[in-house]
């Protein structure tokens, strides 16, 4: 879909001057078309409503016309029709010059869906759906929505929600009790118009300040990434809920990395690469959108959160939840600690802080404590935990009043600093609580939801991509590799795989592929013992699993015995494998084993992983992931989050502190290889990568590259 289509079509969908409803009935007032008309009428739609029905009768008080040909020009048509009638009707509308259509219909065949795409591309019509609830332009009082009375009373605000699921849109919209909406968009199957199209358009919509999306699939990650860039440039935060991330029955993978980097992790890495915050469920999305809307221009600089409660139990729970969610609770600095100790005598000063634990503290002491935490430079946002449940009695809620008013006062006194109140429960918020703060700060349902919202608010930062390094292969060499990968239907040879890696500056230990054990012996004499002997076969992915690897060979006698042992193991464990010979390598001792690899997904691109390596890589479950490509600084940050990073740091003096720079450089180079060749390589597994203690020097022992046709 072209940019012109998107701009023209979406412009017709929102605040249209005229709407045609096709499929309303004079005999069935409960039909979807009738409900659409009544929704428009009850919203006092300011434009013209046209009804098309073969009978030409009066429907919902409107005189219908019997055919599309009788229509004047309309901005948008809504097709409340059986699936079999959709394509023909869209063609008639296109012939009349209708720029946009909403198709709620369910059950379009694959051929019909292809016809919809072809029609949109050939005519420029913007086609929304099928299998959707429709669109509600809350700011323009225009509900093109199929269920009567559903979401028709949403307050006007600055949140726009794009959801493939109509029920998700309803739940999220109904769970943001203090915030209003600009647009609610149920996209359905996204045969033509996509979530990315709407995100791009909302970047320019003056009535939208915050955007939430619920996505089931992303058919075009390049378009989605461009859309994210547009809202980022517009300064509008975007929050995503990706559903269906752990679907069973994902494609079987060949490399170890494929088992580690599942579809769920790939999506996580993709959204992290975009710096778009992911939330886990509808409640978290609703709370996050509400928080971002209520914070307005206040930005959360990072994930350092200060927490003040009036209960020791709440403070302990807050600490647990913060750790689960992934926000930091920095220790207060010495000046703040001194101030807090002065105003809260008898209270242990730490973060989270139980400000209700002092028997002698006054209301003013509580205010001063809030002000002190806000002044701490390590604190990016303040969470004030109070009871706010709608079910509280008048006595119980009144007990909280002074605390609410104090938080509101501190928030007003610090107009650029994010302060939120988190109810101790995720139940609906008591109206008194909102009245006491007077809109000066968000009052959110539940501590966990509040932490998720603030974590999300710290994201959506501008991209810092430094561009493709000049030392990587030129485009013509990349294309040569890609063509060769596509031609090797029987799998990639070891020499070719090593050649690709070498072109990206990733080099193996000294090794050679030979046909006979005599050639292996000659190589060992020339290079020196000890050596490693491995079977060479394109049919065997993991050689150690079937006895195809022998380590620590010290002399010619051991080498020949190792060759016989490998041949026996292969005959027993992989008798049908085509054997090309042996691979012989220098033996590297006293090194830390790491792994690096990637998997490539046709939709979401390439995900790179790293961590502790060796034969126990899956059991260790020590993996950091990121969407490719990225620089060495990003790779170094990934290493720090793993057990591998802890080992390299000199943990408990087990090894000397070891620099991660060489391994980070290798991983970055691999990420560019993944980005360049990911359309043709399904997976890569570099394992083990040996890291020399102290110096950090890396040497790659084994590699597996899997072409997409062999995956």
BELCOR-V897507 format. One record per residue. RES is the residue in one letter. PHI is phi as a letter, one per 40 degrees, with the letter a starting at -180 (999 if undefined). NEAR is the number of other ideal C-beta (glycine too) atoms within 10 Angstrom. Layout:
# BELCOR-V897507
[[RES/PHI/NEAR] [RES/PHI/NEAR]]
This chain:
# BELCOR-V897507
[[X/999/20] [X/c/11] [X/c/9] [X/c/9] [X/d/21] [X/d/18] [X/c/15] [X/c/15] [X/c/27] [X/c/23] [X/c/16] [X/c/22] [X/c/26] [X/b/23] [X/f/15] [X/c/23] [X/c/12] [X/a/18] [X/b/24] [X/b/25] [X/b/29] [X/b/25] [X/h/21] [X/c/26] [X/b/18] [X/c/16] [X/b/9] [X/b/10] [X/c/14] [X/c/8] [X/c/17] [X/d/23] [X/c/24] [X/c/21] [X/c/21] [X/c/29] [X/c/25] [X/c/18] [X/d/23] [X/c/22] [X/c/13] [X/c/14] [X/c/18] [X/f/7] [X/d/20] [X/c/12] [X/c/17] [X/c/14] [X/b/18] [X/b/20] [X/b/26] [X/b/26] [X/a/21] [X/d/9] [X/c/11] [X/g/15] [X/c/15] [X/c/12] [X/b/22] [X/f/20] [X/g/10] [X/b/16] [X/c/10] [X/c/21] [X/b/16] [X/c/12] [X/a/11] [X/c/19] [X/c/10] [X/c/12] [X/c/20] [X/c/10] [X/c/11] [X/b/26] [X/c/20] [X/a/27] [X/b/29] [X/b/28] [X/b/26] [X/c/22] [X/b/18] [X/c/12] [X/d/16] [X/c/12] [X/c/13] [X/c/25] [X/c/20] [X/d/12] [X/c/19] [X/c/25] [X/c/15] [X/c/17] [X/c/26] [X/c/18] [X/c/11] [X/c/16] [X/g/12] [X/c/24] [X/c/23] [X/a/27] [X/a/30] [X/b/29] [X/b/29] [X/c/27] [X/d/24] [X/b/13] [X/g/11] [X/c/22] [X/c/11] [X/c/7] [X/c/9] [X/c/18] [X/c/18] [X/c/13] [X/c/18] [X/c/23] [X/c/13] [X/c/12] [X/c/19] [X/c/22] [X/c/13] [X/c/9] [X/b/18] [X/g/17] [X/c/25] [X/c/25] [X/b/25] [X/c/30] [X/h/27] [X/c/23] [X/f/20] [X/b/26] [X/c/25] [X/h/28] [X/b/25] [X/b/28] [X/c/24] [X/c/24] [X/c/20] [X/b/18] [X/f/17] [X/b/23] [X/c/26] [X/c/27] [X/b/29] [X/c/22] [X/b/17] [X/c/17] [X/g/12] [X/c/19] [X/g/20] [X/c/16] [X/b/9] [X/c/18] [X/c/11] [X/c/12] [X/a/22] [X/b/21] [X/c/27] [X/b/28] [X/b/28] [X/b/26] [X/b/29] [X/c/23] [X/c/20] [X/c/22] [X/c/12] [X/c/19] [X/c/27] [X/c/18] [X/c/17] [X/c/28] [X/c/23] [X/c/13] [X/b/20] [X/b/25] [X/c/15] [X/b/19] [X/b/22] [X/b/16] [X/b/27] [X/c/25] [X/b/24] [X/b/26] [X/b/29] [X/c/29] [X/c/28] [X/g/23] [X/c/17] [X/f/23] [X/c/22] [X/b/24] [X/c/28] [X/b/24] [X/d/25] [X/c/26] [X/d/26] [X/c/26] [X/d/25] [X/d/22] [X/c/24] [X/c/28] [X/d/20] [X/b/13] [X/c/20] [X/c/8] [X/c/19] [X/b/22] [X/b/20] [X/b/27] [X/b/30] [X/b/29] [X/b/27] [X/b/25] [X/b/23] [X/b/17] [X/a/15] [X/b/24] [X/c/13] [X/a/16] [X/c/18] [X/c/10] [X/c/17] [X/c/26] [X/c/18] [X/c/13] [X/c/25] [X/c/24] [X/c/16] [X/c/17] [X/c/21] [X/c/19] [X/c/10] [X/c/15] [X/g/12] [X/b/21] [X/c/24] [X/b/28] [X/b/27] [X/b/25] [X/b/24] [X/b/21] [X/b/16] [X/g/12] [X/c/16] [X/b/11] [X/c/10] [X/c/4] [X/g/5] [X/c/13] [X/d/10] [X/c/8] [X/b/19] [X/c/17] [X/c/24] [X/d/21] [X/d/27] [X/c/23] [X/c/15] [X/c/23] [X/c/26] [X/c/18] [X/d/18] [X/c/14] [X/c/18] [X/c/24] [X/c/24] [X/d/19] [X/c/24] [X/c/26] [X/c/22] [X/c/15] [X/d/22] [X/c/22] [X/f/16] [X/c/23] [X/c/24] [X/b/21] [X/b/23] [X/c/13] [X/a/13] [X/c/21] [X/c/18] [X/c/26] [X/c/30] [X/c/27] [X/c/29] [X/c/29] [X/c/29] [X/c/28] [X/c/31] [X/c/30] [X/c/21] [X/c/23] [X/c/21] [X/f/13] [X/c/8] [X/c/19] [X/b/18] [X/c/24] [X/c/13] [X/a/15] [X/b/20] [X/c/19] [X/b/27] [X/c/24] [X/b/27] [X/b/28] [X/b/25] [X/b/20] [X/a/17] [X/c/14] [X/c/10] [X/c/21] [X/c/22] [X/c/13] [X/c/17] [X/d/28] [X/c/15] [X/c/12] [X/c/20] [X/c/24] [X/c/12] [X/c/11] [X/c/20] [X/g/10] [X/b/23] [X/c/15] [X/b/21] [X/c/16] [X/c/12] [X/c/22] [X/c/13] [X/c/8] [X/c/11] [X/c/24] [X/c/16] [X/c/12] [X/c/19] [X/c/24] [X/c/14] [X/c/12] [X/c/21] [X/b/23] [X/c/12] [X/g/10] [X/b/19] [X/c/11] [X/c/16] [X/a/14] [X/b/25] [X/c/24] [X/b/26] [X/c/23] [X/c/25] [X/c/18] [X/c/17] [X/c/18] [X/c/8] [X/b/9] [X/c/18] [X/b/11] [X/d/11] [X/c/10] [X/c/18] [X/c/23] [X/c/19] [X/c/18] [X/c/25] [X/d/26] [X/c/18] [X/c/23] [X/c/23] [X/c/20] [X/c/15] [X/c/21] [X/c/9] [X/c/14] [X/c/25] [X/c/22] [X/a/29] [X/b/25] [X/b/27] [X/b/27] [X/c/25] [X/a/22] [X/c/18] [X/a/27] [X/c/17] [X/c/16] [X/c/10] [X/c/19] [X/c/8] [X/c/9] [X/c/7] [X/c/12] [X/c/21] [X/c/11] [X/d/14] [X/c/20] [X/d/14] [X/c/14] [X/c/25] [X/c/24] [X/c/15] [X/c/23] [X/c/26] [X/c/20] [X/c/15] [X/c/23] [X/c/24] [X/c/13] [X/c/14] [X/b/16] [X/c/10] [X/b/7] [X/b/18] [X/c/26] [X/b/25] [X/b/28] [X/b/26] [X/b/30] [X/c/25] [X/c/20] [X/b/16] [X/c/18] [X/c/14] [X/d/14] [X/c/19] [X/c/22] [X/c/12] [X/c/16] [X/c/23] [X/c/17] [X/c/11] [X/c/22] [X/c/21] [X/f/12] [X/g/12] [X/c/16] [X/a/23] [X/c/27] [X/b/27] [X/b/28] [X/c/26] [X/g/20] [X/c/25] [X/d/22] [X/d/26] [X/c/33] [X/c/29] [X/c/29] [X/c/33] [X/c/30] [X/c/24] [X/c/26] [X/c/24] [X/c/20] [X/c/18] [X/g/21] [X/c/10] [X/c/10] [X/c/12] [X/b/9] [X/c/11] [X/c/11] [X/g/7] [X/c/11] [X/c/15] [X/c/6] [X/c/9] [X/c/18] [X/d/18] [X/c/10] [X/d/9] [X/c/7] [X/c/13] [X/d/19] [X/c/13] [X/c/13] [X/c/20] [X/c/18] [X/c/10] [X/c/16] [X/d/23] [X/c/13] [X/c/9] [X/c/15] [X/c/8] [X/c/11] [X/h/21] [X/c/21] [X/c/16] [X/c/22] [X/c/12] [X/c/15] [X/c/20] [X/c/20] [X/c/13] [X/c/24] [X/c/21] [X/c/11] [X/c/18] [X/c/23] [X/g/17] [X/b/22] [X/b/13] [X/c/19] [X/c/14] [X/d/14] [X/a/20] [X/a/18] [X/c/18] [X/b/19] [X/c/12] [X/b/11] [X/c/21] [X/c/11] [X/c/15] [X/c/25] [X/c/18] [X/c/14] [X/c/20] [X/c/23] [X/c/11] [X/c/8] [X/b/14] [X/g/10] [X/c/15] [X/c/16] [X/b/25] [X/b/20] [X/b/25] [X/b/23] [X/c/25] [X/b/19] [X/a/20] [X/c/17] [X/c/14] [X/b/20] [X/c/18] [X/b/16] [X/c/20] [X/c/14] [X/c/12] [X/b/17] [X/g/17] [X/c/25] [X/b/21] [X/b/20] [X/b/16] [X/g/12] [X/c/22] [X/b/12] [X/a/13] [X/c/14] [X/c/9] [X/c/17] [X/c/23] [X/c/16] [X/c/15] [X/c/23] [X/c/22] [X/c/10] [X/c/14] [X/c/22] [X/c/16] [X/c/11] [X/c/17] [X/c/20] [X/c/11] [X/c/10] [X/b/13] [X/a/19] [X/c/7] [X/c/5] [X/c/16] [X/c/11] [X/c/18] [X/c/17] [X/i/17] [X/b/25] [X/b/24] [X/b/27] [X/b/22] [X/c/18] [X/c/15] [X/b/17] [X/b/8] [X/f/8] [X/b/16] [X/c/21] [X/c/19] [X/b/29] [X/b/24] [X/a/29] [X/a/30] [X/a/34] [X/b/31] [X/b/25] [X/b/19] [X/d/11] [X/c/14] [X/b/20] [X/g/24] [X/b/30] [X/b/29] [X/b/30] [X/b/28] [X/a/31] [X/i/24] [X/c/23] [X/b/26] [X/h/17] [X/c/15] [X/b/11] [X/d/24] [X/c/11] [X/c/9] [X/c/18] [X/f/11] [X/b/22] [X/b/22] [X/b/21] [X/b/23] [X/a/23] [X/c/25] [X/c/23] [X/c/25] [X/a/21] [X/c/17] [X/c/20] [X/c/12] [X/c/20] [X/c/26] [X/c/18] [X/c/15] [X/c/26] [X/d/22] [X/c/15] [X/c/15] [X/b/19] [X/c/15] [X/d/26] [X/c/22] [X/c/15] [X/c/19] [X/c/24] [X/c/13] [X/g/14] [X/d/12] [X/f/7] [X/f/7] [X/c/8] [X/a/16] [X/c/10] [X/d/12] [X/b/21] [X/c/15] [X/c/23] [X/d/15] [X/c/18] [X/c/27] [X/c/23] [X/c/19] [X/c/26] [X/c/31] [X/c/25] [X/c/22] [X/c/27] [X/c/26] [X/c/23] [X/d/28] [X/c/24] [X/c/21] [X/c/25] [X/b/24] [X/c/23] [X/c/15] [X/b/18] [X/b/26] [X/c/25] [X/a/27] [X/a/29] [X/b/27] [X/b/27] [X/a/25] [X/c/21] [X/c/27] [X/c/20] [X/b/26] [X/c/16] [X/d/17] [X/g/13] [X/c/12] [X/g/18] [X/d/14] [X/b/24] [X/a/19] [X/c/20] [X/c/24] [X/a/23] [X/a/21] [X/b/22] [X/b/27] [X/b/24] [X/c/21] [X/c/16] [X/c/14] [X/b/18] [X/c/16]]
